Amino acid sequence: MRPGAGSLSRAAILFLLIATVVVLTFVGFFVGSGDYSVSDAWRALFGEGDPTTLEVIRNNRVPRTLLAVLVGIALGASGAIMQGLTRNPLADPGILGVNSGAYFAMVVAAVAFGISSISGYMVAAMVGAFAAATLVYVVGSRGISGASPEKLVLTGVAAGSIFSGIGFGLTMINPKSFDAIRSWQVGTLDGRDWSQVTVVWIPIVVGALVAMVLIPYLNGLALGDDRARALGIPVGRVRLAGFVIVTVLCGSATAALGPITFVGLMVPHVVRVLFGPDNRWLLPTCLVVGPIVMVGSDLIARVATSSELPVGMVTAFLGAPVLIALVRRKGGADE
């Protein structure tokens, strides 16, 4: 292969992936519940047609699809960053306790303050996500070794278990709170509208752009902390910055939809198969593959049954066999 051919082929693949996101996004505007033709949906996008069609297309399908794109960006990027920071291919954004902290805060908001609106839940979930992630980092960074990957992972798992246990306990003794947030627990796009998009798009877009600054540092961390320090990389500050970015991205996504499993874990593995471990390609491509997974899963959720499935259920169904296949492929390559 001549010099530069590898980069050209990867650029071509990335272009096709971006085109796929655009196509799936437009398909999302036209597919869903209700007997609406493509022409009806197309006219509704431009403000024409009867009020019912306008309401369904412009205030339901469009924001729902755009929210799936945003959440895909957030989960794809945060998964790649987490795996890079911890040098753990099984690391997932939820490992920081973000999902559990968001869930716990939502339960407290429902039980103690009687909050029942989606916007109120989103605020509570974001506060809980940030509080949980901050606690994990503060506790996990204590000691001589500082915020090592192993300590952060163990602290995150422990804190997540505590928050989840208390949250589930509160819902068991207060059935009203369980009824209020049960749809959020499984991760769903149903019922989402422009209010969620306007809340989360800024932190997700800003977080994704800032994440690009970490690319050279993540490549350095892949060599190990000692070698990274020898190269002049401020390991502690890079890990803190990455931790904050993951919290912003994953906290926003979790607040909007609920805990979405496998996406942050699966997307970086799929991208590594196509592009290799170089974060100059890995991280930007995860920003594209994440939306493909989320929008594709949402389209399946809309048409799989007469009553729409939660998108979190679809990502779990898709993610489990993909990860098994990747593990088998890696195992075969190592033999």
HELIX and SHEET records of a PDB file:
HELIX    1   1 ALA A    5  PHE A   30  1                                  26    
HELIX    2   2 VAL A   38  LEU A   45  1                                   8    
HELIX    3   3 PRO A   51  VAL A   56  1                                   6    
HELIX    4   4 ILE A   57  ARG A   61  3                                   5    
HELIX    5   5 VAL A   62  THR A   86  1                                  25    
HELIX    6   6 PRO A   93  LEU A   96  5                                   4    
HELIX    7   7 VAL A   98  PHE A  113  1                                  16    
HELIX    8   8 ILE A  118  GLY A  140  1                                  23    
HELIX    9   9 PRO A  149  ILE A  173  1                                  25    
HELIX   10  10 PRO A  175  GLN A  185  1                                  11    
HELIX   11  11 TRP A  194  ALA A  211  1                                  18    
HELIX   12  12 MET A  212  LEU A  214  5                                   3    
HELIX   13  13 ILE A  215  LEU A  221  1                                   7    
HELIX   14  14 ASP A  225  ALA A  230  1                                   6    
HELIX   15  15 VAL A  235  LEU A  257  1                                  23    
HELIX   16  16 VAL A  263  PHE A  275  1                                  13    
HELIX   17  17 ASN A  279  VAL A  303  1                                  25    
HELIX   18  18 VAL A  311  ASP A  334  1                                  24    
END                                                                             
